[in-house]
Amino acid sequence: MKYTMRASRSTLALLAVGLLGLSSCTDDTVGPGVGSGTEFEATIRGTKFSFDPNSSIDEPSYDASLNRADFSATIVGDTTRTLSIGFTHDIDNGSFPQTLTDADVSIVYQEKVNGVSTVYNCAIGSSACRITLNATDKQIVDGTFSATLSTMDTPVKTVSITQGTFSVKFSR
């Protein structure tokens, strides 16, 4: 017994339109485990702040020749707060998760109240500043951070930053 399969022209036309529709869809996701590229939060002195990593004059940047990433953001208000983070790690070929400390990390926090600025930095040679890079798609990097920062003033002032998270999209 011989079976033949026939499809009507309308069925074939519907199938062709469906396949064209599927092939024209684009995948806008950034990959599993990588966030939106627009998140930057930290708890400073017990208060949680949400910074916008795209609010800075200098956009987040990554220099592949130096394996150096830098980003910062400012919240303007009665107290103006600027948080800047830098790290050295090969986001194109490095392994993840990766925890960075010491010379591989730069965290600077600045507060400006009534025109008076106070700048807090990671102490040189200290492991009190820590960044963990969790995932990347080679453009967006997700991570966490914490720091105990101090001023160069006498007497020394300190500030604690905890529960820091970021998902930042870097320009190259």
N, C-alpha and C positions, 0 to 999 in steps of 0.2 A: 504494500500500500504506500502510495506516495502522497506526502503532505506538502502543500505549498503555502507560503505565508504571503499575504497581500495586505498592504497598508493603504488606506485611502490617502489621497493627496492632502486632505485637510489634516489628517493625523500627522503626516510627515511635516507639513508646514508648522503645526503646533510644536512638534518636537524640535525643529530647527530654531524657532523663535525662543524656545526655552533654553536651548544650548547656547544661543547667542547671548541671552540675558545672563546666564551663569558665567560665561567667559568675559563679560564686560565688567563684572564685579571686581573691585579692588580690595585687597586686604590692607586695612589701615592700622591693624594692631601692631604693637611694637615688640611682641614676643612674650612668651611665658615668663613670669617673674619680674618683669620690668614695668615700672609705673608710667605715669602720664608725662613725666618730665617737667612738671610744674609744681612740685611740692617741696617745701622747705619749712620745717617746724622745729621748735626747741622750747624747752622749759627753762626759763631763766629766773633764778631766785624764787622758784616754786610757781611761777605763772607761765602758762603756755602761750607762745606767740606763733602766728603763722606769717611767714615772710613770703614774698613773691620773688622767686629767683630771676624772673624776667623784668623786675622793676628797676634794676640797676642801670646806670648809664652804660656800664661795661657788661655786655652779655656774657653768660657763662662760657668759658673757653677751655679748650684742651689743646696743648701743643704736643703732637705725637713725637717730635724729635727729642723733646725733653721728658716725655711722659708726665707732663704737669697739667693739672686741672685746677681752675680757680673759678669761684662764683661768690657773689655777695648779694645782699638785699637790705633795704632800709624800710623801716616803718616810721612814718612821720606822725608826730602827735605832741602832746605836752612834753613827753620825753621822746626824743628821736633815737631810735635804736638801729644800729647797723651791725650785721653779722656777716663776716667774711670767712670763707673756708677755702683752703688749698690743700692739695695732696699730690704726691708723686707716685704713680703706679701705671703700668702699661695696661690701659683698658682695652686695647686691641688684642693682646695676646696673653694677658695675665690670668691667673686663676681666681676663682670666686667661690665662697666668700674669702675676703682678705682683710685682715686687721692691720692698720698702720698706726705707728706712734713716732715719737721723737722727730727727727729731721724730715721724715716723710709727710708730716702734718703741719698745717698752719691754721690756727683758729684765732680770729681777732674779733672782739666785741667792743663796740663803742656806744656810749650813752651820751646824749647832749641834753642838758636841762638848763633852762634860762641862760643859754649861750655858753655854758661851761661844759667842755667835753672831758670824758674820762675814757681812756683806752685800756683795755684788758687784753693780754696776750698769753700764749702758751709760754711757760718758762723754758728757757734754753736747756736742752738736755733732759727735760722732764717727760715722763710717760703719762702725765695727767691729762694729756689731750689724745683722744683716741677716735679713729674713724674706722668703721668696718664697711667695706664695699661688698654689697650683697649680690648684685647682678648688673649686667650691662648688655646692651645690644650694639655696642661700640659707638653709640651716639648718646643715649640716655644711660645714666648711671644712678643706681639706687643704693642707699646706704644709711647707716646710723652713726651717730657721734655723741660724744660727751667730753666735757673739759672742765678743769679747774683753772681759771685764768687769773692773772694778777697784773697789777699796774707796776710801772717803774717808779712810782711816787714813793716818798717817805712820809708817813708810814705806808706800807704796801696795803693796797685794797685787793680783795679777791671777789670773784663771782663764780658761781657754779652753774654749768649748763648740763642739763640731763635730758633724756628722752628725745634727743635730736634725731630727726629723720629727713631724708631728702630723696627726691627723684628729679634729677636735673638733666636737661637736654643741652649738650655742649656744641658750640660752633667750633669749626676747625679752620 
